[in-house]
Amino acid sequence: MDLDLRKLRYFAAVAEHRHFGRAAEQLYIAQPVLSRQIRALERELGCDLFVRTTRSVQLTPAGEQLHQETRAVFATVDSAVRRVLEIDRGVERLVVAFASGLHVSEAVLAFSAKYPEVEIDLVRLNWWEQDAPLRDGRVDVGYLRRPFDDTGLHAVPIGSERKMACLPVTHRLADRGSIVMADLDGEVLMNSLPRRTASIEEKFELIATGNGVALVPESVARAYPRDDVANLLITDLDADETCLAVPAGRRDERMLDFLDIAATTLRP
């Protein structure tokens, strides 16, 4: 089945707005035209994507799945177009991403000293989608910490780091230098809550205001020191492995050069 990318963009607009009129305005097309295109897409797929009423538009389970998939599709297409245009203009560029708390600057400086003609863009990765930008083409190289899904990725181990418990300074355990997991029995662990924090800064605000205890990598705890949050080493948890990762199917010469230099530079 050949899906029309234009129809997918129409679908994504309706899924984002949950409203055909507002989506049509964003797309600069008439609402009846948009409705016909969505109906055509549903016929091609053989399933309903929206539940329509006179007052609302909601995604079906199939629509929810397609909404997630289209984000990756558009990111891949946009990244491919960017690379094609840069090659046409004679621009060499690498997009290097890093997880919170991990520092890639030393590797970038070492690479740039050898290849000053290559432009480097730096991107901080969200903790809940470390590997996704590598898969959809938004990022060329990632400096990540496990766990992440490495299917389709080439991962090079770099090191490891310990876990810390972050809790309010008023907490009963705050004056200890280290703890074991049993010390946290009965505590609300934010890592297991269904609510996902949008940023590490938000997580530390929630910790400081008594909304729970978070288990974070040591580098993250050290990177965000606060007077109202205590960071305690957890001695009986396994350390998290840190890795450099690139898409397994891509053989770009400069990307592989960066991987080699970064692996040498970033290893302890």
N, C-alpha and C positions, 0 to 999 in steps of 0.2 A: 504493500500500500504506500503510495506517495502522498504525504501530507503537504498541503499548501502552507508555506511559512506565513503568508499573509493572513490566512484564516486563524492560525495559531496566535498571531499577534492580536487579532480581533478578540479571540477567546480570552487571552490574558488580560486585556483591558476590561472586559466585562467581569472576569473573576476578581480583578483588583477593586473595581468600583462597586460590585454587586448591584449594578444599575445600568440598563441598556442606554438610557438617555445620556448619562454622564460619560459613559464609555464612548458613545458616538461623538460627543463633543470633543473629547480628547483626540479621537482618530480623524476628526474633520470629515465625517461621512454622515449620511442621513440614517436615522435610527432604523427605518424599515430595511435598509440595505444591510445594516449590521445584523439585524434579526435573521434575515435570509441566509447570510453567510454562516452564522452560528448553527442554524438548522441544517445547512448543507454539511457542516463539519460533523454534526451528530449523526447524520445519515451515513457519511463515509466511515465513521468509527463503529456504527451500529449500536450506540448507547446514548442515553441522555446525559448531558453534562451539567444541566441546571434544572432546579425545581423552580418554576415560575408561578407567581401568584400576582394578583392585582397590586399588591403592596411591596413585594420583595422578590429578590432573585438570590437563590442559594445554590451552592455547589452540591451535586450528588457525590457519593464516594468516588465514582469514576472521574468526576470533574475535579475533585480535590487532588487526586493522583496526577491528572494531566496538568493541573496548575503547578505542582511541584516539578514535574518533568520539563515544562516549558521554560522555567527559570534556567535550568541547566542548558537547554537547547539554545536559548537566546544568548546566554553567556558564551557558549562555544562558538556560535556563529559570529558574534561581535568580536571575539578574540581572534578568530581566523581572519576576518576582514581587516582588523588592525594590523596583524602581522603581514598580510599581503601588501597593504598600502605602505607599510614601513619599508619593506623590501624594495618596492617600486621607487621609493624616495631615497633609497640607499642608507636607511637608518637601521642600525643594529641596536636592539633593546632587549633587556631581560627584566622580567618581573619576579622579584624575590620576595617571598612572604615568610613571616616568622610568627610563632605562637607567643602569647603574652609571657613576658619574663625572659625569653630567649633573645640573645643579642647576636646579630649577624654582621655588625658593622666592620669587625676586623676582617672578615672574609671579603666583604665588598671592597674595602680599601686595598687588600692584596690583589684582588682580581682587576680592579681599575688601574692599578699601577702597571699591570701587564697588558691590559686591553683598554686603554683610555678612550678608544673610539666607541666603545659599547656603552649605551646609556642604561642606567640601573634605576628601576622603580621599586620602591619598598612598600609593602602592604602588611598590616597587622592582621592576623587571622582570628576569626571568631572561634572560641573554644569548642563550639558545638559543630563546626564544619571545617575542621582542619584540612581534610583531604579533598573536599568538594571543589575548591578553586583549582586544584591541580588537575582534577578530572575534566572539568569543563573548559579549561584553557585560559582562565583568567590569570593564572600564575604559572611560571615556568619552573621555579625551584622553591621548595618549602623547607623550613627548619621547624620540625614538629616534635611533639612528645607523644608517646603512646599513652592510652590506646587510640588508634585510628585504623580505618579500613585500608589496608595497603593492597587490595586487589587492583591489578592494573598499574601499580606504581612500583618503581625501583627505589627501595629504601636502603640507606647506608647508615648503620649505627654510628653514633658520635660519642655518646656518653650516657650518663644517668643522673637523676636527681631525686632527693628524698621528698617525702610528703610532710607538710606541716598542718597543724590544726590552728585555725584562726578563730578567735573568740573575743568577746568584749573584755576589756581590762577589769571589769567588775566581776567577772566569772570566778567561780570557786577554784578553778584550776590555773588561773592567769599567772600566778607567781611561780609556777613550775618551769623548769627549763625544757623538759621533755615529758612525754606521756606515752602510754600504750593505748591501743584502741579500746580496751576494756574500761579505761577511765571515762570514755564517752558514752557508756551505756545509759540509756534514757534521755540522751540529748537529741535535739532536733538537728539532723544533719542536712544542710542545705543541698548537698550533692544528690540526695535521693528525693528531693521534692519535685513534683511535676512542674512547678512554675520555673521557667528559665529566665535567669537574669540577662539583661541586654548587654551588660559590660561588667568587667572586673570591678570598676569603680562602684557600680550599683551594688555588687555583691558585698563589698567592704562596708558600704553604708548600712546595708541590712544587718551585717554582723555587729557593727558598732551600736546599733539600736536594739540589740537583743533578740533578733529574729532567728537566730540559729548559729550553728558552728559549721564552718566550711573546711574541707580538706583541700589544700591547694599545693602545687609544686613549690619547692623551697625558693626557686628564683622569682616566682610571682610574689610570694610573701615578702621577700627582700626588696623587690622593686616598688612596693607600695607600703612603705612604713607609715604607721599612724600611731599617735599617742593613745587613741581610744581602742586599739585592737592589739591583742597579745598573740604572738606567733610561737607555737610550741612544736618542737620536733616530735614526730611519731616514730618510735624506735622499732616497732614490730610490723611495719608495712614495707612491702617491697618497693624499691626505687622505680621510678618511671624512666624508661629508655628514651633518649632523645635521638632523632634521626634527621638526616637530609633526605628529601624525597623528590623524585622527578617522574613525569609520566613514562611508563615503561616503553611505550611505542614510539616515542620521539627521539631522534638521534641528532638534534641540532648540535653543531660543533661547539658553539660558545656556551650553550647550556651545560654540556658535559665538561667543558673546561672549568666552568664555575663550580660544578660539583666536585671536581678533583681538588681545586684550590681550597674550597670551603671545608671539605673533609679534613684536609691537612691542617688548616688554620684553626678550626673550631674544636678539634679533639683536645681533651685536657692534656 
